[in-house]
Amino acid sequence: MDIDSTLDEAYERLHRSGPEFEGWLTNHGPMAAEALVRHGHGGRVHRWLDRYMDRLDDLPRGVSPLTADEWRTALGDPRRLGDWLVYFEREVRERPWRAVLETWWPRLLPGIAAGATHGVIRTGHAVHALLAHEDGPRLTEFGQALGYWAARWQPVPATPPSGSAGPASALAGVPRVPDQSAGINHRLGQLADVPGWPVALAALRPAADPEQAGELLADLTTAAVLHYLPNAHGSAVMLVHSATAPMAVLRTLPALPRDQWVPSLDAAWAASAAVTAAYAPAAPAPEADLPVAPESPEEVFDLAARHGDEHVIKLADTCIEVHGRTGHPDALSAVVRAAGLIEEL
């Protein structure tokens, strides 16, 4: 069985399930399957799905069909999840997928926090798969990703970058939300009142053109990965998304018009900073307590695949790309840190 057929079979199995389960938890199956296949672990995919899919819910039913005129009022309404899935199933069947992306990306981007950023992350994985090969299961996955994002659309208080700091310095200056006793919606809801939040967001150096936007987005992904390593104990699962969300945006850039690259950077920065503010610990772990990088990226992804947790797999996918671009060993150590803190599947 080749790479393309393995992923398509995984998508076909998963598309009988909804994007959420147990009320609001995200179905990570499509994202993890795409990462496993791309990194040469396609032989594990169906066994992994056999274990993972027991927890998933069926596709949600719609309330009433969505029309093109009412999309604004239906954004961010999880009761319309089934309607959004049907709407985008039709969109990707009737229009080229790149045209659908060009139309909907700027509409959805302000709500990048959707589903704890999983809307944009699932979309990024789907686009990555479509850029490699276009077929029916991948188009369906793309539509389901957009539908999930639209139904859970959620903005964060944003201030456009206008400072001089690089992503690492800007991320280090993000303040923590004061009450970390509940879930992500409660935490993100505090951001508007956090002293220093607008200043911290504005501190990032703005991109002057699409090329700079792409470079800064890559640097932001690197900064988030390196920030994760000493800070993962704040929330080993949730802080993963401070890196995987900007990576999803970075991977989508080649499919987007260039005039959407700068807004994409700004939204990715706001999302990464928001997750960091919501889950960063009071202090980083001592360097002596951090794991040493394994010998190779292949060893790291094998560790993640054997571990089995979907967040470890997704983080490994991001960290390996960062390591390939920068050669920084801490990008690989971050995966070991996540595997030690997150329970195996």
C-alpha positions in Angstrom: 0.0 0.0 0.0 1.5 3.4 -1.0 1.5 6.6 1.0 -1.4 8.2 -0.8 -3.7 5.3 -0.4 -2.9 4.8 3.3 -3.8 8.4 4.0 -6.9 8.3 1.9 -8.1 5.2 3.6 -7.5 6.8 7.0 -9.5 9.9 5.9 -12.4 7.7 4.7 -12.5 6.0 8.0 -12.4 9.2 10.0 -15.0 11.1 7.9 -17.7 8.9 9.4 -16.9 10.7 12.7 -17.4 14.2 13.7 -14.8 16.9 14.3 -15.5 16.8 18.1 -16.3 14.3 20.8 -17.5 14.3 24.4 -19.0 17.7 23.9 -16.1 19.8 22.6 -12.9 17.8 22.5 -11.2 17.9 19.1 -10.9 14.9 16.9 -7.2 14.7 16.2 -7.3 11.7 14.0 -6.9 13.3 10.6 -4.0 15.5 11.8 -2.1 12.6 13.4 -2.7 10.3 10.5 -1.4 12.8 8.0 1.7 13.3 10.1 2.3 9.6 10.6 2.0 8.9 6.9 4.2 11.8 5.8 7.0 10.8 8.2 7.1 7.2 7.0 5.0 5.5 9.6 2.0 4.7 7.4 2.1 1.1 8.6 1.1 2.3 12.1 -1.9 4.4 11.0 -4.7 1.8 10.9 -3.6 0.2 14.2 -3.5 3.7 15.7 -7.0 4.5 14.4 -8.3 1.2 15.8 -7.4 2.5 19.3 -8.2 6.1 18.8 -11.6 6.0 17.1 -13.4 4.2 19.9 -13.8 7.6 21.6 -15.2 9.5 18.6 -18.7 10.6 18.0 -20.7 10.3 14.8 -21.0 13.2 12.3 -23.3 15.8 13.8 -26.7 16.5 12.2 -27.5 19.9 10.8 -30.1 22.4 12.1 -30.9 24.1 8.8 -29.0 24.5 5.5 -26.6 27.4 5.4 -26.9 29.9 2.7 -24.1 32.2 1.3 -25.9 35.2 2.7 -25.9 34.1 6.4 -22.4 33.0 6.9 -21.5 36.0 9.1 -24.2 35.3 11.6 -23.4 31.5 11.7 -19.7 32.0 12.4 -18.7 30.7 15.8 -22.1 29.0 16.4 -21.2 25.4 17.4 -24.9 24.4 17.1 -24.4 24.9 13.3 -21.5 22.5 13.1 -23.4 20.0 11.0 -24.6 22.8 8.7 -21.1 24.1 8.2 -19.8 20.6 7.3 -22.5 20.2 4.7 -21.9 23.7 3.4 -18.2 23.1 2.8 -18.7 19.6 1.4 -20.7 21.4 -1.3 -18.1 24.2 -1.7 -15.2 21.8 -2.3 -17.3 19.7 -4.7 -18.4 22.7 -6.8 -15.3 25.0 -6.7 -11.5 24.5 -7.0 -10.2 24.0 -3.5 -7.7 26.9 -3.8 -10.5 29.2 -4.7 -12.4 28.1 -1.6 -9.3 28.7 0.5 -8.8 32.1 -1.0 -12.4 33.1 -0.2 -12.6 31.7 3.3 -9.1 32.1 4.8 -9.5 35.8 5.4 -13.0 35.3 6.8 -11.9 32.6 9.2 -8.5 34.0 10.1 -9.7 36.5 12.7 -11.3 33.5 14.6 -8.0 31.6 14.7 -8.5 30.5 18.3 -11.4 28.2 17.1 -11.4 24.9 19.0 -8.2 25.8 20.9 -6.6 26.6 17.5 -7.5 23.2 16.1 -9.6 24.7 13.3 -6.5 26.2 11.7 -4.3 23.3 12.6 -6.6 20.8 10.9 -6.9 23.1 7.9 -3.1 23.3 7.7 -2.7 19.6 7.7 -5.4 19.2 5.0 -3.8 21.9 2.8 -0.4 20.2 3.2 -1.9 16.9 2.0 -3.7 18.6 -0.9 -0.5 20.3 -2.1 1.1 16.8 -2.3 -1.8 15.1 -4.0 -5.4 16.1 -4.8 -8.2 13.6 -4.7 -11.7 13.0 -3.2 -10.8 12.0 0.4 -8.4 15.0 0.7 -10.9 17.4 -0.6 -13.5 16.1 1.9 -11.0 16.5 4.7 -10.3 20.0 3.6 -14.0 20.8 3.7 -14.5 19.2 7.2 -11.5 21.2 8.5 -13.0 24.5 7.3 -16.4 23.6 8.6 -15.1 22.8 12.0 -13.1 26.1 12.0 -16.2 28.1 11.0 -18.4 26.5 13.7 -15.9 27.1 16.5 -14.7 30.5 15.1 -13.3 32.4 18.1 -11.2 35.6 18.0 -8.6 36.7 20.6 -7.9 40.4 21.5 -5.4 41.4 18.9 -3.0 44.3 18.5 -1.1 44.6 15.2 2.7 44.1 15.5 4.5 47.5 15.4 7.6 47.0 17.5 11.2 45.9 16.9 11.4 42.5 18.7 12.0 39.2 17.0 9.6 36.3 17.7 11.7 34.8 20.5 12.0 38.1 22.4 8.3 38.9 21.8 7.1 35.5 23.0 9.3 35.8 26.1 7.5 39.1 26.9 4.0 37.7 26.8 2.3 38.0 30.3 0.4 35.2 31.9 -3.3 35.3 32.5 -4.0 35.5 36.3 -6.5 32.7 36.7 -5.4 29.4 35.3 -7.9 27.3 37.2 -10.2 26.4 34.2 -10.2 25.7 30.5 -9.0 27.6 27.5 -12.2 29.7 27.0 -12.0 31.0 30.5 -8.3 31.8 30.1 -8.6 33.5 26.8 -11.5 35.5 28.1 -9.1 37.2 30.5 -6.7 38.5 27.9 -8.4 41.8 27.3 -8.0 42.7 30.9 -4.4 41.5 31.3 -2.0 44.4 31.9 0.6 44.5 29.2 -1.2 42.2 26.8 -1.6 44.9 24.0 1.9 46.0 24.5 3.2 42.5 24.3 1.4 41.8 21.1 2.6 45.0 19.5 6.2 44.3 20.4 6.7 41.9 17.5 8.5 43.4 14.4 5.9 43.8 11.6 6.4 42.2 8.2 7.0 44.8 5.4 6.1 42.3 2.6 5.1 38.7 2.0 8.7 37.4 2.1 9.3 38.9 5.5 5.9 37.5 6.7 7.0 34.0 5.7 10.4 34.4 7.4 8.9 35.8 10.6 6.3 33.0 10.7 9.0 30.4 10.4 10.9 32.2 13.2 7.8 32.3 15.3 7.3 28.6 14.9 10.9 28.0 16.0 10.6 30.3 19.0 7.4 28.5 20.1 9.1 25.1 19.9 12.1 26.3 21.9 9.9 28.0 24.4 8.0 24.8 24.9 11.0 22.8 26.1 11.5 24.6 29.5 7.9 25.6 29.9 6.0 22.4 29.0 5.1 21.7 32.6 2.7 24.6 32.5 0.4 22.4 30.3 2.3 19.8 28.2 -0.8 19.3 26.0 -2.1 22.8 25.5 1.3 24.5 25.0 1.9 22.2 22.0 -0.6 24.5 20.1 1.6 27.6 20.6 3.9 25.9 18.0 1.6 23.8 15.9 -0.8 26.6 15.1 1.8 28.9 13.5 3.2 25.8 11.7 -0.2 25.1 10.2 -0.4 28.7 9.0 3.2 28.5 7.6 2.3 25.4 5.6 -0.7 27.0 4.2 1.1 30.0 2.8 2.1 28.4 -0.5 -1.6 27.9 -1.4 -2.6 31.5 -0.5 -2.4 34.7 -2.5 0.6 36.6 -1.4 -1.5 39.6 -0.1 -2.8 37.2 2.6 0.6 36.4 4.0 1.1 39.4 6.3 -2.4 39.0 7.9 -1.7 35.3 8.3 1.5 36.1 10.3 -0.3 38.6 12.5 -3.1 36.1 13.3 -0.6 33.3 13.9 1.3 35.5 16.3 -1.8 36.4 18.2 -2.8 32.8 18.5 0.6 31.6 19.7 0.9 34.4 22.2 -2.6 33.7 23.5 -1.9 30.0 24.1 1.4 31.0 25.8 -0.4 33.5 28.0 -3.0 31.0 28.9 -0.8 28.1 29.9 2.8 29.2 30.6 4.0 28.3 34.1 5.2 30.8 36.7 8.8 29.8 36.0 10.6 27.6 33.4 12.2 24.3 34.5 15.9 24.4 35.4 18.1 23.5 32.4 19.6 20.6 34.3 16.1 19.0 34.4 15.6 19.1 30.6 16.1 16.1 28.4 19.0 15.8 25.9 18.2 15.7 22.2 18.2 12.3 20.6 20.6 11.4 17.8 18.3 12.0 14.8 15.0 13.4 13.7 14.0 9.9 12.6 14.6 8.6 16.2 12.4 11.4 17.5 9.5 10.7 15.3 9.7 7.0 16.0 9.6 7.9 19.7 6.4 10.0 19.1 4.8 7.3 17.0 5.5 4.6 19.6 4.2 6.9 22.3 1.0 7.3 20.4 -0.5 10.4 21.9 -1.8 12.7 19.1 -0.3 15.8 20.7 3.2 14.2 20.9 2.8 13.1 17.2 1.8 16.6 16.1 4.5 18.3 18.1 7.1 15.9 16.6 5.9 16.8 13.2 6.5 20.5 13.9 9.7 20.1 15.8 11.3 18.0 13.1 10.6 20.6 10.5 12.0 23.3 12.8 15.1 21.2 13.3 15.5 20.7 9.6 15.4 24.4 9.1 17.6 25.5 12.0 19.6 22.5 13.2 18.8 23.4 16.8 19.0 20.3 19.0 16.4 21.7 21.5 13.7 21.3 18.8 14.2 17.5 19.1 14.5 17.7 22.9 11.1 19.3 23.1 9.5 16.1 21.7 11.2 14.0 24.4 10.0 16.5 27.0 6.4 16.2 25.7 6.6 12.4 25.6 7.7 12.3 29.3 4.9 14.6 30.5 2.0 13.4 28.4 0.3 10.0 29.0 0.8 7.4 26.3 -2.1 6.4 24.1 
